[in-house]
Amino acid sequence: GWRMHNQRKGRADKPLSECQKRRNRRIAKIRARVEHPFASLAQLGGKALRCIGLARATLNLHWKIAGYNLQRLCYLKVAGVVAF
């Protein structure tokens, strides 16, 4: 059940069809939901850590992810989004 999810690319002499545009849009929705948190993590300093040991590295990454989650929560509160 695994399929390639590469987006199609048009050229000047052969533009994308409507079906291909819809397919690209469907793929882009999923990709954006997955890649935006990783981009935010990169802005917070990325996955590069300045500590020794797996336990400290894990804790450091958990702090960065918790910081991202807090930023996201504050944004959603200001935007007026109600979760439940």
C-alpha positions in Angstrom: 0.0 0.0 0.0 3.0 2.4 -0.1 3.1 4.9 -3.0 5.6 7.6 -4.0 4.4 11.1 -3.0 6.6 13.3 -5.2 5.0 16.3 -6.6 4.8 16.7 -10.4 6.7 19.5 -12.1 5.5 21.4 -15.2 7.6 22.9 -17.9 7.1 25.9 -20.2 6.2 23.8 -23.1 4.1 21.3 -21.1 2.1 22.8 -18.2 0.5 20.6 -15.5 -3.0 19.3 -16.1 -5.8 20.0 -13.6 -5.5 16.4 -12.2 -1.8 16.9 -11.6 -2.4 20.3 -9.9 -5.0 18.7 -7.5 -2.6 15.9 -6.7 0.2 18.4 -6.0 -2.1 20.4 -3.7 -3.1 17.2 -1.8 0.5 16.3 -1.3 1.5 19.8 -0.2 -1.2 19.9 2.5 0.3 16.9 4.2 3.9 18.1 3.7 3.2 21.5 5.2 1.7 20.0 8.4 4.8 17.8 8.8 7.5 20.2 7.8 6.5 23.4 9.7 7.3 22.0 13.1 10.7 21.0 11.9 11.3 24.4 10.5 10.4 26.0 13.8 12.7 23.6 15.6 15.5 24.7 13.3 14.8 28.3 14.2 15.2 27.4 17.9 18.7 26.2 17.3 18.0 23.0 15.3 18.9 19.5 16.4 22.5 20.4 17.2 23.1 20.0 20.9 26.0 21.1 23.2 25.8 18.4 25.9 27.4 15.1 26.6 25.3 12.0 27.1 22.1 10.6 25.7 20.0 11.5 28.7 21.0 15.2 28.6 20.6 15.3 24.8 17.1 13.8 25.1 16.2 16.3 27.8 17.5 19.2 25.7 15.4 18.1 22.7 12.4 17.7 24.9 12.8 21.3 26.2 13.0 22.6 22.6 9.9 20.7 21.6 8.1 21.9 24.8 9.1 25.5 23.9 7.7 25.0 20.4 4.4 23.6 21.8 4.1 26.6 24.2 4.7 29.0 21.3 2.0 27.2 19.3 -0.4 27.2 22.2 0.0 31.0 22.7 -0.5 31.6 19.0 -3.7 29.5 19.0 -5.0 31.3 22.1 -4.4 34.7 20.6 -6.0 33.6 17.3 -9.1 32.5 19.3 -9.0 28.8 18.3 -11.0 26.6 20.7 -9.8 23.0 20.7 -12.8 21.3 22.4 
